[in-house]
Amino acid sequence: MDLKSSFEQAVADSKALSDKPSNDTLLHLYSLYKQATEGDLAGEPPGAFDFVAKAKYDAWGAIKGKTQDQAMQEYINLIGKLKS
């Protein structure tokens, strides 16, 4: 299975996890997903009082420079750990 297919399978698997991951893990998954599908963060940061959007923005920004393939592989690996 190629990387993109494995990533798409991991995304599907993420929706069927038996236990909900911690908020930190969910933010990490979000940032890896966004990096894998869109690349580096672009655009204006959200308002200071939109705490959820700010946390997502910061998490995605923290992995700026990571290639889309690296982000896909890390996402696959993390979902694999969460499934076991």
KOLDO-485507 format. One record per atom (N, C-alpha, C, CB): atom name; x, y, z; residue in three letters. Coordinates in steps of 0.02 Angstrom, whole numbers, plus 50000, padded with zeros to 5 digits. Glycine has a CB too. Example, Ala and Ser with C-alpha at 12.3 -4.5 7.8 and 13.67 -1.06 7.14 Angstrom:
// KOLDO-485507
<r lumtor="N" east="50660" north="49716" up="50390" kepa="Ala"/>
<r lumtor="CA" east="50615" north="49775" up="50390" kepa="Ala"/>
<r lumtor="C" east="50660" north="49835" up="50390" kepa="Ala"/>
<r lumtor="CB" east="50565" north="49776" up="50452" kepa="Ala"/>
<r lumtor="N" east="50642" north="49888" up="50354" kepa="Ser"/>
<r lumtor="CA" east="50684" north="49947" up="50357" kepa="Ser"/>
<r lumtor="C" east="50645" north="50002" up="50394" kepa="Ser"/>
<r lumtor="CB" east="50704" north="49970" up="50286" kepa="Ser"/>
***
This chain:
// KOLDO-485507
<r lumtor="N" east="50043" north="49941" up="50000" kepa="Met"/>
<r lumtor="CA" east="50000" north="50000" up="50000" kepa="Met"/>
<r lumtor="C" east="50045" north="50062" up="50000" kepa="Met"/>
<r lumtor="CB" east="49951" north="50000" up="50062" kepa="Met"/>
<r lumtor="N" east="50030" north="50110" up="49958" kepa="Asp"/>
<r lumtor="CA" east="50071" north="50170" up="49955" kepa="Asp"/>
<r lumtor="C" east="50054" north="50217" up="50014" kepa="Asp"/>
<r lumtor="CB" east="50061" north="50207" up="49888" kepa="Asp"/>
<r lumtor="N" east="50095" north="50268" up="50022" kepa="Leu"/>
<r lumtor="CA" east="50088" north="50313" up="50080" kepa="Leu"/>
<r lumtor="C" east="50020" north="50347" up="50082" kepa="Leu"/>
<r lumtor="CB" east="50143" north="50366" up="50077" kepa="Leu"/>
<r lumtor="N" east="49997" north="50372" up="50025" kepa="Lys"/>
<r lumtor="CA" east="49932" north="50407" up="50024" kepa="Lys"/>
<r lumtor="C" east="49875" north="50360" up="50043" kepa="Lys"/>
<r lumtor="CB" east="49919" north="50438" up="49954" kepa="Lys"/>
<r lumtor="N" east="49876" north="50300" up="50018" kepa="Ser"/>
<r lumtor="CA" east="49823" north="50251" up="50035" kepa="Ser"/>
<r lumtor="C" east="49826" north="50233" up="50109" kepa="Ser"/>
<r lumtor="CB" east="49830" north="50187" up="49992" kepa="Ser"/>
<r lumtor="N" east="49887" north="50224" up="50135" kepa="Ser"/>
<r lumtor="CA" east="49896" north="50209" up="50206" kepa="Ser"/>
<r lumtor="C" east="49871" north="50266" up="50249" kepa="Ser"/>
<r lumtor="CB" east="49970" north="50194" up="50222" kepa="Ser"/>
<r lumtor="N" east="49885" north="50328" up="50226" kepa="Phe"/>
<r lumtor="CA" east="49861" north="50387" up="50263" kepa="Phe"/>
<r lumtor="C" east="49785" north="50390" up="50263" kepa="Phe"/>
<r lumtor="CB" east="49890" north="50452" up="50231" kepa="Phe"/>
<r lumtor="N" east="49755" north="50379" up="50205" kepa="Glu"/>
<r lumtor="CA" east="49681" north="50380" up="50201" kepa="Glu"/>
<r lumtor="C" east="49651" north="50327" up="50246" kepa="Glu"/>
<r lumtor="CB" east="49658" north="50371" up="50128" kepa="Glu"/>
<r lumtor="N" east="49683" north="50268" up="50249" kepa="Gln"/>
<r lumtor="CA" east="49659" north="50215" up="50293" kepa="Gln"/>
<r lumtor="C" east="49666" north="50236" up="50367" kepa="Gln"/>
<r lumtor="CB" east="49698" north="50150" up="50280" kepa="Gln"/>
<r lumtor="N" east="49721" north="50269" up="50383" kepa="Ala"/>
<r lumtor="CA" east="49732" north="50292" up="50452" kepa="Ala"/>
<r lumtor="C" east="49680" north="50344" up="50471" kepa="Ala"/>
<r lumtor="CB" east="49803" north="50321" up="50460" kepa="Ala"/>
<r lumtor="N" east="49662" north="50388" up="50425" kepa="Val"/>
<r lumtor="CA" east="49610" north="50438" up="50438" kepa="Val"/>
<r lumtor="C" east="49544" north="50403" up="50452" kepa="Val"/>
<r lumtor="CB" east="49603" north="50488" up="50377" kepa="Val"/>
<r lumtor="N" east="49528" north="50353" up="50412" kepa="Ala"/>
<r lumtor="CA" east="49466" north="50314" up="50424" kepa="Ala"/>
<r lumtor="C" east="49470" north="50279" up="50492" kepa="Ala"/>
<r lumtor="CB" east="49454" north="50263" up="50367" kepa="Ala"/>
<r lumtor="N" east="49527" north="50249" up="50507" kepa="Asp"/>
<r lumtor="CA" east="49536" north="50214" up="50571" kepa="Asp"/>
<r lumtor="C" east="49530" north="50262" up="50630" kepa="Asp"/>
<r lumtor="CB" east="49604" north="50180" up="50573" kepa="Asp"/>
<r lumtor="N" east="49550" north="50325" up="50621" kepa="Ser"/>
<r lumtor="CA" east="49548" north="50373" up="50676" kepa="Ser"/>
<r lumtor="C" east="49476" north="50386" up="50699" kepa="Ser"/>
<r lumtor="CB" east="49581" north="50439" up="50655" kepa="Ser"/>
<r lumtor="N" east="49429" north="50377" up="50654" kepa="Lys"/>
<r lumtor="CA" east="49359" north="50389" up="50671" kepa="Lys"/>
<r lumtor="C" east="49328" north="50330" up="50708" kepa="Lys"/>
<r lumtor="CB" east="49320" north="50404" up="50608" kepa="Lys"/>
<r lumtor="N" east="49364" north="50273" up="50710" kepa="Ala"/>
<r lumtor="CA" east="49337" north="50213" up="50741" kepa="Ala"/>
<r lumtor="C" east="49379" north="50190" up="50801" kepa="Ala"/>
<r lumtor="CB" east="49334" north="50157" up="50689" kepa="Ala"/>
<r lumtor="N" east="49418" north="50235" up="50830" kepa="Leu"/>
<r lumtor="CA" east="49458" north="50216" up="50888" kepa="Leu"/>
<r lumtor="C" east="49412" north="50199" up="50946" kepa="Leu"/>
<r lumtor="CB" east="49506" north="50274" up="50908" kepa="Leu"/>
<r lumtor="N" east="49431" north="50147" up="50984" kepa="Ser"/>
<r lumtor="CA" east="49388" north="50126" up="51039" kepa="Ser"/>
<r lumtor="C" east="49389" north="50176" up="51098" kepa="Ser"/>
<r lumtor="CB" east="49410" north="50056" up="51064" kepa="Ser"/>
<r lumtor="N" east="49447" north="50207" up="51109" kepa="Asp"/>
<r lumtor="CA" east="49453" north="50257" up="51162" kepa="Asp"/>
<r lumtor="C" east="49468" north="50325" up="51132" kepa="Asp"/>
<r lumtor="CB" east="49508" north="50237" up="51213" kepa="Asp"/>
<r lumtor="N" east="49437" north="50377" up="51160" kepa="Lys"/>
<r lumtor="CA" east="49450" north="50445" up="51135" kepa="Lys"/>
<r lumtor="C" east="49520" north="50466" up="51160" kepa="Lys"/>
<r lumtor="CB" east="49395" north="50495" up="51159" kepa="Lys"/>
<r lumtor="N" east="49563" north="50489" up="51114" kepa="Pro"/>
<r lumtor="CA" east="49629" north="50513" up="51134" kepa="Pro"/>
<r lumtor="C" east="49625" north="50576" up="51177" kepa="Pro"/>
<r lumtor="CB" east="49672" north="50527" up="51072" kepa="Pro"/>
<r lumtor="N" east="49679" north="50591" up="51212" kepa="Ser"/>
<r lumtor="CA" east="49682" north="50652" up="51253" kepa="Ser"/>
<r lumtor="C" east="49678" north="50713" up="51207" kepa="Ser"/>
<r lumtor="CB" east="49747" north="50653" up="51295" kepa="Ser"/>
<r lumtor="N" east="49664" north="50770" up="51237" kepa="Asn"/>
<r lumtor="CA" east="49662" north="50832" up="51197" kepa="Asn"/>
<r lumtor="C" east="49728" north="50847" up="51164" kepa="Asn"/>
<r lumtor="CB" east="49641" north="50891" up="51241" kepa="Asn"/>
<r lumtor="N" east="49784" north="50835" up="51199" kepa="Asp"/>
<r lumtor="CA" east="49850" north="50846" up="51170" kepa="Asp"/>
<r lumtor="C" east="49861" north="50802" up="51109" kepa="Asp"/>
<r lumtor="CB" east="49905" north="50833" up="51222" kepa="Asp"/>
<r lumtor="N" east="49841" north="50739" up="51114" kepa="Thr"/>
<r lumtor="CA" east="49848" north="50692" up="51058" kepa="Thr"/>
<r lumtor="C" east="49803" north="50713" up="51000" kepa="Thr"/>
<r lumtor="CB" east="49831" north="50620" up="51080" kepa="Thr"/>
<r lumtor="N" east="49742" north="50734" up="51016" kepa="Leu"/>
<r lumtor="CA" east="49697" north="50758" up="50963" kepa="Leu"/>
<r lumtor="C" east="49726" north="50819" up="50927" kepa="Leu"/>
<r lumtor="CB" east="49628" north="50775" up="50993" kepa="Leu"/>
<r lumtor="N" east="49756" north="50864" up="50965" kepa="Leu"/>
<r lumtor="CA" east="49788" north="50923" up="50933" kepa="Leu"/>
<r lumtor="C" east="49845" north="50902" up="50888" kepa="Leu"/>
<r lumtor="CB" east="49813" north="50973" up="50986" kepa="Leu"/>
<r lumtor="N" east="49884" north="50853" up="50911" kepa="His"/>
<r lumtor="CA" east="49940" north="50829" up="50871" kepa="His"/>
<r lumtor="C" east="49915" north="50796" up="50807" kepa="His"/>
<r lumtor="CB" east="49984" north="50780" up="50912" kepa="His"/>
<r lumtor="N" east="49863" north="50755" up="50813" kepa="Leu"/>
<r lumtor="CA" east="49833" north="50724" up="50754" kepa="Leu"/>
<r lumtor="C" east="49807" north="50777" up="50706" kepa="Leu"/>
<r lumtor="CB" east="49776" north="50676" up="50774" kepa="Leu"/>
<r lumtor="N" east="49774" north="50828" up="50732" kepa="Tyr"/>
<r lumtor="CA" east="49748" north="50883" up="50691" kepa="Tyr"/>
<r lumtor="C" east="49805" north="50917" up="50653" kepa="Tyr"/>
<r lumtor="CB" east="49711" north="50934" up="50735" kepa="Tyr"/>
<r lumtor="N" east="49859" north="50933" up="50689" kepa="Ser"/>
<r lumtor="CA" east="49914" north="50969" up="50657" kepa="Ser"/>
<r lumtor="C" east="49947" north="50925" up="50603" kepa="Ser"/>
<r lumtor="CB" east="49967" north="50990" up="50709" kepa="Ser"/>
<r lumtor="N" east="49955" north="50861" up="50616" kepa="Leu"/>
<r lumtor="CA" east="49985" north="50816" up="50566" kepa="Leu"/>
<r lumtor="C" east="49939" north="50810" up="50506" kepa="Leu"/>
<r lumtor="CB" east="49998" north="50747" up="50597" kepa="Leu"/>
<r lumtor="N" east="49874" north="50805" up="50518" kepa="Tyr"/>
<r lumtor="CA" east="49825" north="50799" up="50463" kepa="Tyr"/>
<r lumtor="C" east="49828" north="50862" up="50419" kepa="Tyr"/>
<r lumtor="CB" east="49754" north="50789" up="50490" kepa="Tyr"/>
<r lumtor="N" east="49826" north="50920" up="50450" kepa="Lys"/>
<r lumtor="CA" east="49828" north="50983" up="50412" kepa="Lys"/>
<r lumtor="C" east="49893" north="50990" up="50373" kepa="Lys"/>
<r lumtor="CB" east="49818" north="51043" up="50458" kepa="Lys"/>
<r lumtor="N" east="49949" north="50972" up="50405" kepa="Gln"/>
<r lumtor="CA" east="50014" north="50976" up="50371" kepa="Gln"/>
<r lumtor="C" east="50016" north="50928" up="50312" kepa="Gln"/>
<r lumtor="CB" east="50072" north="50962" up="50421" kepa="Gln"/>
<r lumtor="N" east="49989" north="50868" up="50322" kepa="Ala"/>
<r lumtor="CA" east="49990" north="50817" up="50270" kepa="Ala"/>
<r lumtor="C" east="49945" north="50836" up="50211" kepa="Ala"/>
<r lumtor="CB" east="49968" north="50750" up="50298" kepa="Ala"/>
<r lumtor="N" east="49889" north="50869" up="50225" kepa="Thr"/>
<r lumtor="CA" east="49842" north="50883" up="50171" kepa="Thr"/>
<r lumtor="C" east="49849" north="50953" up="50141" kepa="Thr"/>
<r lumtor="CB" east="49773" north="50875" up="50197" kepa="Thr"/>
<r lumtor="N" east="49876" north="51001" up="50180" kepa="Glu"/>
<r lumtor="CA" east="49879" north="51070" up="50155" kepa="Glu"/>
<r lumtor="C" east="49950" north="51099" up="50155" kepa="Glu"/>
<r lumtor="CB" east="49836" north="51113" up="50196" kepa="Glu"/>
<r lumtor="N" east="49996" north="51068" up="50190" kepa="Gly"/>
<r lumtor="CA" east="50064" north="51096" up="50194" kepa="Gly"/>
<r lumtor="C" east="50069" north="51146" up="50251" kepa="Gly"/>
<r lumtor="CB" east="50083" north="51129" up="50128" kepa="Gly"/>
<r lumtor="N" east="50119" north="51190" up="50246" kepa="Asp"/>
<r lumtor="CA" east="50132" north="51238" up="50300" kepa="Asp"/>
<r lumtor="C" east="50073" north="51284" up="50312" kepa="Asp"/>
<r lumtor="CB" east="50193" north="51279" up="50283" kepa="Asp"/>
<r lumtor="N" east="50065" north="51303" up="50375" kepa="Leu"/>
<r lumtor="CA" east="50013" north="51348" up="50398" kepa="Leu"/>
<r lumtor="C" east="50017" north="51415" up="50361" kepa="Leu"/>
<r lumtor="CB" east="50019" north="51360" up="50474" kepa="Leu"/>
<r lumtor="N" east="49959" north="51439" up="50341" kepa="Ala"/>
<r lumtor="CA" east="49956" north="51505" up="50308" kepa="Ala"/>
<r lumtor="C" east="49894" north="51540" up="50335" kepa="Ala"/>
<r lumtor="CB" east="49953" north="51498" up="50230" kepa="Ala"/>
<r lumtor="N" east="49895" north="51605" up="50330" kepa="Gly"/>
<r lumtor="CA" east="49837" north="51643" up="50352" kepa="Gly"/>
<r lumtor="C" east="49847" north="51676" up="50419" kepa="Gly"/>
<r lumtor="CB" east="49777" north="51598" up="50355" kepa="Gly"/>
<r lumtor="N" east="49799" north="51715" up="50437" kepa="Glu"/>
<r lumtor="CA" east="49801" north="51753" up="50500" kepa="Glu"/>
<r lumtor="C" east="49783" north="51710" up="50559" kepa="Glu"/>
<r lumtor="CB" east="49755" north="51814" up="50496" kepa="Glu"/>
<r lumtor="N" east="49814" north="51722" up="50617" kepa="Pro"/>
<r lumtor="CA" east="49794" north="51685" up="50677" kepa="Pro"/>
<r lumtor="C" east="49724" north="51704" up="50699" kepa="Pro"/>
<r lumtor="CB" east="49845" north="51696" up="50733" kepa="Pro"/>
<r lumtor="N" east="49690" north="51658" up="50733" kepa="Pro"/>
<r lumtor="CA" east="49623" north="51674" up="50757" kepa="Pro"/>
<r lumtor="C" east="49627" north="51724" up="50815" kepa="Pro"/>
<r lumtor="CB" east="49586" north="51610" up="50780" kepa="Pro"/>
<r lumtor="N" east="49570" north="51750" up="50834" kepa="Gly"/>
<r lumtor="CA" east="49567" north="51797" up="50890" kepa="Gly"/>
<r lumtor="C" east="49591" north="51766" up="50955" kepa="Gly"/>
<r lumtor="CB" east="49495" north="51823" up="50898" kepa="Gly"/>
<r lumtor="N" east="49614" north="51807" up="50999" kepa="Ala"/>
<r lumtor="CA" east="49643" north="51784" up="51063" kepa="Ala"/>
<r lumtor="C" east="49593" north="51747" up="51106" kepa="Ala"/>
<r lumtor="CB" east="49672" north="51842" up="51101" kepa="Ala"/>
<r lumtor="N" east="49529" north="51761" up="51098" kepa="Phe"/>
<r lumtor="CA" east="49479" north="51729" up="51142" kepa="Phe"/>
<r lumtor="C" east="49447" north="51668" up="51110" kepa="Phe"/>
<r lumtor="CB" east="49426" north="51779" up="51160" kepa="Phe"/>
<r lumtor="N" east="49468" north="51650" up="51050" kepa="Asp"/>
<r lumtor="CA" east="49444" north="51588" up="51019" kepa="Asp"/>
<r lumtor="C" east="49496" north="51534" up="51036" kepa="Asp"/>
<r lumtor="CB" east="49435" north="51595" up="50940" kepa="Asp"/>
<r lumtor="N" east="49491" north="51508" up="51097" kepa="Phe"/>
<r lumtor="CA" east="49543" north="51465" up="51125" kepa="Phe"/>
<r lumtor="C" east="49554" north="51401" up="51086" kepa="Phe"/>
<r lumtor="CB" east="49526" north="51448" up="51196" kepa="Phe"/>
<r lumtor="N" east="49500" north="51370" up="51062" kepa="Val"/>
<r lumtor="CA" east="49506" north="51307" up="51025" kepa="Val"/>
<r lumtor="C" east="49542" north="51320" up="50958" kepa="Val"/>
<r lumtor="CB" east="49437" north="51275" up="51013" kepa="Val"/>
<r lumtor="N" east="49519" north="51371" up="50922" kepa="Ala"/>
<r lumtor="CA" east="49550" north="51387" up="50858" kepa="Ala"/>
<r lumtor="C" east="49623" north="51407" up="50867" kepa="Ala"/>
<r lumtor="CB" east="49511" north="51443" up="50822" kepa="Ala"/>
<r lumtor="N" east="49638" north="51443" up="50920" kepa="Lys"/>
<r lumtor="CA" east="49707" north="51464" up="50935" kepa="Lys"/>
<r lumtor="C" east="49751" north="51404" up="50949" kepa="Lys"/>
<r lumtor="CB" east="49708" north="51513" up="50995" kepa="Lys"/>
<r lumtor="N" east="49725" north="51356" up="50988" kepa="Ala"/>
<r lumtor="CA" east="49763" north="51296" up="51004" kepa="Ala"/>
<r lumtor="C" east="49778" north="51256" up="50940" kepa="Ala"/>
<r lumtor="CB" east="49725" north="51252" up="51055" kepa="Ala"/>
<r lumtor="N" east="49729" north="51250" up="50896" kepa="Lys"/>
<r lumtor="CA" east="49738" north="51215" up="50832" kepa="Lys"/>
<r lumtor="C" east="49789" north="51252" up="50789" kepa="Lys"/>
<r lumtor="CB" east="49671" north="51208" up="50795" kepa="Lys"/>
<r lumtor="N" east="49783" north="51317" up="50785" kepa="Tyr"/>
<r lumtor="CA" east="49828" north="51358" up="50745" kepa="Tyr"/>
<r lumtor="C" east="49900" north="51350" up="50770" kepa="Tyr"/>
<r lumtor="CB" east="49808" north="51433" up="50748" kepa="Tyr"/>
<r lumtor="N" east="49909" north="51353" up="50836" kepa="Asp"/>
<r lumtor="CA" east="49976" north="51347" up="50865" kepa="Asp"/>
<r lumtor="C" east="50005" north="51277" up="50855" kepa="Asp"/>
<r lumtor="CB" east="49973" north="51363" up="50939" kepa="Asp"/>
<r lumtor="N" east="49963" north="51226" up="50861" kepa="Ala"/>
<r lumtor="CA" east="49987" north="51157" up="50852" kepa="Ala"/>
<r lumtor="C" east="50010" north="51146" up="50780" kepa="Ala"/>
<r lumtor="CB" east="49930" north="51107" up="50870" kepa="Ala"/>
<r lumtor="N" east="49972" north="51171" up="50732" kepa="Trp"/>
<r lumtor="CA" east="49990" north="51164" up="50662" kepa="Trp"/>
<r lumtor="C" east="50052" north="51205" up="50647" kepa="Trp"/>
<r lumtor="CB" east="49931" north="51186" up="50616" kepa="Trp"/>
<r lumtor="N" east="50056" north="51265" up="50674" kepa="Gly"/>
<r lumtor="CA" east="50114" north="51308" up="50663" kepa="Gly"/>
<r lumtor="C" east="50178" north="51278" up="50692" kepa="Gly"/>
<r lumtor="CB" east="50102" north="51376" up="50692" kepa="Gly"/>
<r lumtor="N" east="50172" north="51239" up="50744" kepa="Ala"/>
<r lumtor="CA" east="50230" north="51210" up="50778" kepa="Ala"/>
<r lumtor="C" east="50266" north="51159" up="50734" kepa="Ala"/>
<r lumtor="CB" east="50209" north="51177" up="50842" kepa="Ala"/>
<r lumtor="N" east="50233" north="51131" up="50684" kepa="Ile"/>
<r lumtor="CA" east="50266" north="51082" up="50641" kepa="Ile"/>
<r lumtor="C" east="50281" north="51109" up="50571" kepa="Ile"/>
<r lumtor="CB" east="50223" north="51019" up="50635" kepa="Ile"/>
<r lumtor="N" east="50281" north="51175" up="50566" kepa="Lys"/>
<r lumtor="CA" east="50297" north="51208" up="50502" kepa="Lys"/>
<r lumtor="C" east="50364" north="51183" up="50476" kepa="Lys"/>
<r lumtor="CB" east="50299" north="51286" up="50511" kepa="Lys"/>
<r lumtor="N" east="50367" north="51168" up="50412" kepa="Gly"/>
<r lumtor="CA" east="50428" north="51145" up="50381" kepa="Gly"/>
<r lumtor="C" east="50430" north="51069" up="50372" kepa="Gly"/>
<r lumtor="CB" east="50487" north="51166" up="50422" kepa="Gly"/>
<r lumtor="N" east="50388" north="51034" up="50408" kepa="Lys"/>
<r lumtor="CA" east="50383" north="50961" up="50400" kepa="Lys"/>
<r lumtor="C" east="50352" north="50947" up="50332" kepa="Lys"/>
<r lumtor="CB" east="50342" north="50928" up="50458" kepa="Lys"/>
<r lumtor="N" east="50381" north="50900" up="50294" kepa="Thr"/>
<r lumtor="CA" east="50352" north="50885" up="50228" kepa="Thr"/>
<r lumtor="C" east="50285" north="50851" up="50236" kepa="Thr"/>
<r lumtor="CB" east="50401" north="50841" up="50187" kepa="Thr"/>
<r lumtor="N" east="50246" north="50853" up="50183" kepa="Gln"/>
<r lumtor="CA" east="50180" north="50821" up="50185" kepa="Gln"/>
<r lumtor="C" east="50188" north="50745" up="50194" kepa="Gln"/>
<r lumtor="CB" east="50140" north="50836" up="50120" kepa="Gln"/>
<r lumtor="N" east="50239" north="50715" up="50162" kepa="Asp"/>
<r lumtor="CA" east="50251" north="50644" up="50170" kepa="Asp"/>
<r lumtor="C" east="50270" north="50627" up="50242" kepa="Asp"/>
<r lumtor="CB" east="50305" north="50621" up="50122" kepa="Asp"/>
<r lumtor="N" east="50312" north="50668" up="50273" kepa="Gln"/>
<r lumtor="CA" east="50331" north="50656" up="50343" kepa="Gln"/>
<r lumtor="C" east="50270" north="50660" up="50388" kepa="Gln"/>
<r lumtor="CB" east="50384" north="50707" up="50366" kepa="Gln"/>
<r lumtor="N" east="50228" north="50709" up="50376" kepa="Ala"/>
<r lumtor="CA" east="50168" north="50717" up="50417" kepa="Ala"/>
<r lumtor="C" east="50121" north="50658" up="50408" kepa="Ala"/>
<r lumtor="CB" east="50131" north="50783" up="50399" kepa="Ala"/>
<r lumtor="N" east="50113" north="50634" up="50347" kepa="Met"/>
<r lumtor="CA" east="50071" north="50576" up="50334" kepa="Met"/>
<r lumtor="C" east="50098" north="50515" up="50372" kepa="Met"/>
<r lumtor="CB" east="50068" north="50560" up="50259" kepa="Met"/>
<r lumtor="N" east="50163" north="50504" up="50368" kepa="Gln"/>
<r lumtor="CA" east="50193" north="50446" up="50402" kepa="Gln"/>
<r lumtor="C" east="50185" north="50450" up="50477" kepa="Gln"/>
<r lumtor="CB" east="50267" north="50439" up="50383" kepa="Gln"/>
<r lumtor="N" east="50196" north="50509" up="50505" kepa="Glu"/>
<r lumtor="CA" east="50188" north="50518" up="50578" kepa="Glu"/>
<r lumtor="C" east="50115" north="50507" up="50599" kepa="Glu"/>
<r lumtor="CB" east="50211" north="50588" up="50599" kepa="Glu"/>
<r lumtor="N" east="50069" north="50530" up="50558" kepa="Tyr"/>
<r lumtor="CA" east="49997" north="50520" up="50572" kepa="Tyr"/>
<r lumtor="C" east="49981" north="50445" up="50572" kepa="Tyr"/>
<r lumtor="CB" east="49953" north="50557" up="50519" kepa="Tyr"/>
<r lumtor="N" east="50005" north="50410" up="50521" kepa="Ile"/>
<r lumtor="CA" east="49994" north="50338" up="50516" kepa="Ile"/>
<r lumtor="C" east="50023" north="50302" up="50578" kepa="Ile"/>
<r lumtor="CB" east="50027" north="50310" up="50452" kepa="Ile"/>
<r lumtor="N" east="50084" north="50321" up="50597" kepa="Asn"/>
<r lumtor="CA" east="50116" north="50289" up="50654" kepa="Asn"/>
<r lumtor="C" east="50077" north="50302" up="50719" kepa="Asn"/>
<r lumtor="CB" east="50187" north="50315" up="50662" kepa="Asn"/>
<r lumtor="N" east="50054" north="50364" up="50728" kepa="Leu"/>
<r lumtor="CA" east="50017" north="50382" up="50789" kepa="Leu"/>
<r lumtor="C" east="49951" north="50345" up="50793" kepa="Leu"/>
<r lumtor="CB" east="50006" north="50457" up="50792" kepa="Leu"/>
<r lumtor="N" east="49915" north="50341" up="50738" kepa="Ile"/>
<r lumtor="CA" east="49852" north="50304" up="50737" kepa="Ile"/>
<r lumtor="C" east="49865" north="50230" up="50752" kepa="Ile"/>
<r lumtor="CB" east="49815" north="50312" up="50668" kepa="Ile"/>
<r lumtor="N" east="49919" north="50204" up="50724" kepa="Gly"/>
<r lumtor="CA" east="49938" north="50134" up="50738" kepa="Gly"/>
<r lumtor="C" east="49948" north="50122" up="50812" kepa="Gly"/>
<r lumtor="CB" east="50001" north="50115" up="50700" kepa="Gly"/>
<r lumtor="N" east="49981" north="50169" up="50846" kepa="Lys"/>
<r lumtor="CA" east="49992" north="50163" up="50918" kepa="Lys"/>
<r lumtor="C" east="49927" north="50167" up="50957" kepa="Lys"/>
<r lumtor="CB" east="50041" north="50218" up="50943" kepa="Lys"/>
<r lumtor="N" east="49883" north="50212" up="50935" kepa="Leu"/>
<r lumtor="CA" east="49819" north="50222" up="50969" kepa="Leu"/>
<r lumtor="C" east="49772" north="50162" up="50960" kepa="Leu"/>
<r lumtor="CB" east="49785" north="50285" up="50944" kepa="Leu"/>
<r lumtor="N" east="49779" north="50127" up="50905" kepa="Lys"/>
<r lumtor="CA" east="49737" north="50068" up="50891" kepa="Lys"/>
<r lumtor="C" east="49756" north="50008" up="50934" kepa="Lys"/>
<r lumtor="CB" east="49740" north="50050" up="50818" kepa="Lys"/>
<r lumtor="N" east="49820" north="50004" up="50952" kepa="Ser"/>
<r lumtor="CA" east="49843" north="49945" up="50989" kepa="Ser"/>
<r lumtor="C" east="49835" north="49951" up="51064" kepa="Ser"/>
<r lumtor="CB" east="49916" north="49931" up="50973" kepa="Ser"/>
***
